[in-house]
Amino acid sequence: MKVPFTWRVTGWFMIGWSAEYPVGEVKALKYFGEDLAAYRDESGHLHVLEAHCKHLGAHIGHGGKVVGECIECPFHGWRWGPEGTNTYIPYQPDKPNRGLRLRSYPVQEQYGCIFMWYQPHGKEPQWELPDIFHKFPQFNTDPNAYYRPYPEFSSRADAIPVHPQIVAENGPDSSHFRYVHGATVTPVCLHWEHVDEEWRFLTGWPDARSDDPNKMALRIHSHFSGLGFAMSAFEGSSNHRLIFACTPVDDEVSDMFYSIWWPKEPGGASDIPPEHVRAKVEKQFLKTVWEDCDIWRYQKYVEHPALAKIDAKPYMAMRKWATQFYEVPPVETALPRG
C-alpha cells in the first residue's frame, strides 16, 4: 500500500507476547525497516537492540547467546549490554570498546504483551505506555478476573500490506461492519475525541429488538495510543477487553497482533479457558477480526476521499490527529531529486 506519509511512525508498538521469550532465548526481529535482536536475560528482563555487531557486522539475533544480562555475538564472542554498550571482548577482556554502542530500544511488558518504543531519531518515550486494565475503570480492572490472553485468545497476521493509520481509520468507519463483517445492524459512533496522543471513541450497536433507535445492545469503548494499537472494552453480554495492534515491518507491510481478555465464568479459578469458552471466542472474535485484511491487501489510499456527511468530520479529524506521529518525511520525498 502506497501512502503519502512515512512508515517510520513514532510511538509504542506491540512486538509479541511475553511467553514467546523464555529466559536465555534470543530472537531476530525486523520492524521499521531495521534489523533487531531481542533477548531475555538471565534475570528475566527483555531487551531489544540493533542487530548487527559493531565489530564485523554479524547479526546477533541469529546464533547469539545470553550471558548474564548481555548478548554474545556468535561470530567473535563480543558481548553487548542492555543499553547497547560493548561490555566484553574475549581476546582483550580488560579492554572492551566503550566507544561502540548498539541502539537500544525501550521495552515494556504488560499483562503478557510486549511493547517497544520507536522514534526515528532515537528519542526517549514521549508518553507513557497506557495500562490496559486501568483504561475503562468502570469495568472490572482485576486481571485475575479474566482468562489469560495467550495463547488461547491471541493471534497474529504477518506481512499485511497496510499502514497503521489505515487500521486506525477503521475506528470512525462504522458503515463497513455490515459489508465486511456481516453485521446485521449498522453501528453508530456515539462519541469521539482526541486528547494528545490518544484517540478515543465510543461505538454503539443498536438493539434490533427495540423500537427505540437510541437503545444499544452493545457499546464498545476504544482508545488508540498513538497509531500503534487500540485498547477496547465491550459493554454488553460479554464485557471482555481486547488489544488490536499494528506494527510496521518496513515501507510496505505490517505485522498485526490481537489479544482478548475474556471474563472467567463464575467460580472459575484457572487462568486457562475451558474448551467451550475457547470455541465460542474463536468463532465470534478470533476468526472475524482478520476479515479486514482482505480489504487492506488490495486497497488504494485515497488522499481526498468522497466521504458521506456522517463520516466526514471524525474521519478527517483522525487524519489530522495522526500527523503528529510522523517525524520524518516519506521515503519518496526524502530522496534527493535528480
C-alpha positions in Angstrom: 0.0 0.0 0.0 1.4 3.3 -1.1 0.8 6.2 1.3 1.9 9.8 1.4 3.3 9.5 4.9 6.2 7.7 6.4 6.0 4.1 7.8 8.6 5.1 10.5 5.9 6.1 12.9 6.7 7.4 16.4 5.0 5.6 19.3 4.6 2.3 21.3 4.2 -0.8 19.2 3.5 -4.4 20.0 6.1 -6.9 19.0 4.8 -10.1 20.5 3.8 -11.9 23.8 5.9 -12.5 26.8 5.5 -16.3 26.7 7.3 -16.3 23.3 10.5 -15.1 25.0 11.7 -17.5 27.7 14.8 -16.7 29.8 18.0 -17.1 27.8 16.4 -17.0 24.4 17.4 -14.8 21.5 15.2 -13.8 18.6 15.8 -12.0 15.3 13.2 -9.3 14.5 12.6 -6.7 11.8 10.5 -3.7 12.4 10.5 -0.2 10.9 12.9 -1.4 8.2 15.6 -2.2 10.9 17.1 -5.5 11.9 16.7 -6.1 15.6 17.7 -8.7 18.2 15.5 -9.4 21.2 16.7 -11.4 24.2 15.6 -12.2 27.7 18.5 -12.0 30.1 19.2 -14.4 33.0 17.3 -12.1 35.4 14.2 -12.2 33.3 14.4 -8.8 31.7 13.6 -8.4 28.0 15.9 -6.2 25.8 15.8 -5.2 22.1 18.9 -4.0 20.4 20.1 -3.0 16.9 21.0 -6.4 15.4 24.4 -6.0 13.7 27.5 -6.3 15.8 29.7 -3.2 15.6 32.8 -5.4 15.2 32.3 -7.0 11.8 28.5 -6.8 11.3 27.3 -10.3 12.3 23.6 -10.4 13.1 23.5 -11.2 16.9 19.8 -12.3 16.6 20.9 -15.4 14.7 23.0 -17.6 16.9 23.6 -15.0 19.6 23.8 -16.3 23.2 22.6 -14.8 26.5 25.4 -14.4 29.1 24.1 -12.8 32.3 22.4 -9.6 31.3 24.3 -9.4 28.0 24.0 -10.9 24.5 27.1 -12.5 22.9 27.8 -12.2 19.2 28.1 -15.6 17.5 31.0 -14.5 15.3 33.7 -13.5 17.7 32.1 -13.5 21.2 31.8 -9.8 21.7 29.2 -9.0 24.3 26.7 -6.2 24.4 24.8 -5.0 27.4 21.1 -3.9 27.8 22.0 -0.3 27.0 23.8 -1.4 23.8 27.4 -0.8 25.2 30.2 -3.2 24.4 31.0 -4.9 27.8 33.4 -7.7 26.8 35.9 -8.7 24.1 37.2 -12.3 24.8 40.7 -11.7 23.5 41.2 -8.4 25.4 38.9 -9.0 28.4 40.1 -5.9 30.3 39.5 -3.5 27.4 36.0 -3.5 26.0 35.4 -0.9 23.4 33.4 1.6 25.4 33.0 3.9 22.4 30.9 1.4 20.5 27.2 1.2 21.1 24.3 -0.6 19.5 21.0 1.2 19.5 18.8 0.1 22.4 15.0 0.3 22.2 12.8 0.9 25.3 10.7 -2.2 26.0 7.8 -2.7 28.4 5.8 -5.8 29.1 2.2 -5.6 30.3 -0.3 -8.4 31.0 1.6 -10.8 28.8 2.1 -8.4 25.9 5.4 -6.8 24.8 5.7 -3.2 23.6 8.7 -1.4 22.0 9.1 2.3 21.8 10.1 3.5 18.4 11.2 7.1 17.4 13.2 7.5 14.1 15.9 9.6 15.8 16.2 7.5 18.9 14.5 9.9 21.3 13.2 8.6 24.6 9.5 7.8 25.1 7.4 10.9 24.7 4.4 9.4 26.6 3.9 6.6 29.0 2.6 3.2 27.8 -1.1 3.2 28.9 -2.2 0.5 31.3 -4.7 -1.8 29.5 -6.6 -2.6 32.8 -6.6 0.9 34.1 -8.3 2.1 31.0 -12.1 1.9 31.3 -12.1 1.7 35.1 -15.9 1.4 35.1 -15.4 -2.3 34.2 -13.6 -5.0 36.2 -9.9 -4.0 36.3 -8.6 -7.1 38.0 -6.6 -9.2 35.5 -7.2 -12.3 37.6 -10.9 -12.0 36.7 -10.1 -12.8 33.1 -8.7 -15.9 31.4 -5.1 -15.5 30.1 -5.0 -13.9 26.6 -2.1 -16.0 25.3 -2.1 -18.5 23.7 -5.8 -19.3 23.5 -7.2 -15.9 22.8 -4.4 -14.3 20.8 -3.5 -14.4 17.1 -1.3 -12.5 14.7 -1.2 -11.8 11.0 2.3 -11.2 9.4 3.3 -9.1 6.4 -0.1 -7.4 5.8 0.2 -4.6 3.2 -1.4 -2.0 5.5 -0.1 1.1 7.3 -1.1 1.7 11.0 -3.1 4.8 10.1 -5.3 2.8 7.7 -6.1 0.4 10.5 -6.9 3.3 12.9 -9.2 4.8 10.3 -11.5 1.8 10.9 -12.4 3.5 14.1 -14.7 6.2 12.8 -15.8 4.0 9.9 -18.9 2.3 11.3 -20.5 1.5 7.9 -18.1 -1.2 6.9 -19.2 -3.6 9.6 -22.3 -4.6 7.7 -20.4 -5.3 4.5 -17.0 -6.7 5.7 -18.1 -8.4 8.9 -21.7 -9.3 8.0 -23.2 -7.3 10.9 -27.0 -7.4 11.0 -27.2 -3.8 12.2 -25.0 -0.8 11.4 -23.2 0.5 14.5 -23.1 4.2 15.2 -20.3 6.5 16.5 -21.8 7.8 19.8 -18.8 9.9 20.8 -15.2 10.7 19.6 -12.4 12.9 20.8 -8.7 13.2 20.7 -6.5 14.1 23.7 -2.8 14.5 23.0 -1.6 11.1 21.7 -4.9 9.4 22.3 -7.9 9.0 20.0 -11.0 7.9 21.9 -14.3 6.8 20.5 -17.5 5.1 21.7 -19.4 2.9 19.2 -22.9 1.7 19.8 -24.7 -1.3 18.3 -28.5 -0.6 18.1 -30.8 -3.1 19.7 -32.7 -4.7 16.8 -35.4 -5.9 19.2 -36.3 -2.4 20.3 -38.2 0.3 18.5 -36.1 2.9 20.3 -33.2 3.8 17.9 -31.2 5.1 20.9 -31.2 1.8 22.8 -27.9 0.0 22.3 -27.4 -3.7 22.7 -23.6 -3.3 22.8 -21.2 -0.4 23.4 -17.5 -0.6 22.5 -15.2 1.8 24.3 -11.9 2.2 22.4 -8.8 4.3 22.9 -5.9 4.4 20.5 -2.5 5.1 22.0 -0.8 6.8 19.0 -1.1 4.7 15.9 0.4 1.6 17.4 -2.6 -0.1 19.0 -6.2 0.3 20.3 -7.5 -0.9 23.6 -11.2 -1.7 23.8 -13.7 -2.7 26.4 -17.0 -4.3 25.5 -20.1 -3.3 27.4 -22.9 -5.8 26.8 -23.3 -9.5 27.2 -19.6 -10.5 27.4 -17.8 -7.5 28.9 -14.4 -8.5 27.6 -11.3 -6.4 26.8 -9.0 -6.6 23.9 -6.0 -5.1 22.2 -5.5 -4.7 18.5 -2.1 -3.7 17.3 -0.3 -2.9 14.0 3.5 -2.6 13.8 5.3 -1.6 10.6 7.9 -4.1 9.3 9.2 -1.9 6.5 7.8 0.5 4.0 5.3 -2.0 2.6 3.9 -4.3 5.2 3.0 -4.5 8.9 2.6 -7.3 11.5 -0.7 -7.3 13.4 -1.4 -8.6 16.9 -4.7 -9.3 18.6 -5.4 -10.4 22.2 -8.6 -10.8 24.2 -9.1 -10.9 27.9 -12.3 -12.9 28.4 -14.1 -12.8 31.8 -13.9 -16.0 33.8 -17.0 -18.0 34.4 -18.5 -17.8 37.9 -16.4 -19.9 40.3 -13.7 -20.4 37.7 -10.2 -20.2 39.2 -8.0 -21.4 36.4 -6.3 -19.0 34.0 -6.8 -21.5 31.2 -10.2 -21.1 29.5 -12.4 -24.2 29.2 -12.9 -25.7 25.8 -16.5 -24.4 25.3 -15.4 -20.8 26.1 -12.4 -21.2 23.7 -14.7 -22.4 20.9 -17.1 -19.5 21.4 -14.4 -16.8 21.4 -12.7 -18.5 18.4 -15.8 -18.5 16.3 -17.1 -15.0 17.3 -14.0 -12.9 17.6 -10.7 -14.6 16.6 -11.7 -15.6 13.1 -13.7 -12.5 12.1 -11.0 -9.9 13.2 -8.9 -10.7 10.2 -11.6 -10.1 7.6 -10.4 -6.5 7.2 -7.1 -7.9 5.9 -8.8 -9.0 2.7 -9.8 -5.3 2.0 -6.4 -3.9 3.0 -4.4 -6.3 0.7 -5.9 -4.6 -2.3 -6.9 -1.2 -1.1 -5.5 2.0 -2.5 -5.1 5.1 -0.3 -7.3 7.9 -1.3 -6.0 11.3 0.0 -9.1 13.2 -0.7 -12.0 10.7 -0.2 -15.6 11.4 -1.1 -17.0 10.8 2.4 -20.6 10.7 3.4 -21.6 13.5 5.6 -22.0 11.3 8.7 -18.4 10.1 8.5 -16.6 13.2 7.2 -15.9 15.1 10.4 -14.4 12.3 12.5 -12.6 10.7 9.6 -10.7 13.8 8.6 -10.1 14.8 12.2 -8.4 11.5 12.8 -6.2 12.0 9.7 -5.1 15.4 11.1 -4.5 13.9 14.6 -2.3 11.2 13.0 0.2 13.7 11.6 1.8 14.3 15.0 3.4 10.8 14.8 5.3 11.4 11.6 8.7 13.0 12.4 10.4 12.1 9.1 9.1 12.5 5.6 8.0 9.5 3.5 10.8 7.8 1.6 9.8 9.2 -1.8 10.1 12.9 -0.7 13.2 12.3 1.5 15.3 11.2 -1.5 17.1 13.9 -3.4 15.6 14.7 -6.8 17.7 14.5 -9.9 
